[in-house]
């Protein structure tokens, strides 16, 4: 199950569980749509993969035991361990390769 991390690892923007602007990679690294497009250039600085829109967990339980009230979003904020310059340099070397070919 996804953690639904609460913030962009790059700019620290709040990304609540229902945010349509949250993007994740296959390891669930979480960034906002603006950082993915403008800073990361669709390259995860942690794994080199691409990003997809994060699914939104239903607020209301429509089946027993599921939904945001049963499985709340994470409150632990995560921050990128790389500098913006390092992230930009890494993205430059990888962005021309399609995510499915990385």
Secondary structure as UniProt FT lines:
FT   TURN            9..11
FT   TURN            17..18
FT   TURN            20..21
FT   STRAND          22..24
FT   TURN            26..27
FT   STRAND          30..32
FT   HELIX           33..38
FT   TURN            41..42
FT   TURN            45..47
FT   STRAND          52..53
FT   TURN            64..65
FT   TURN            68..70
FT   HELIX           84..94
FT   TURN            95..96
FT   HELIX           99..101
//
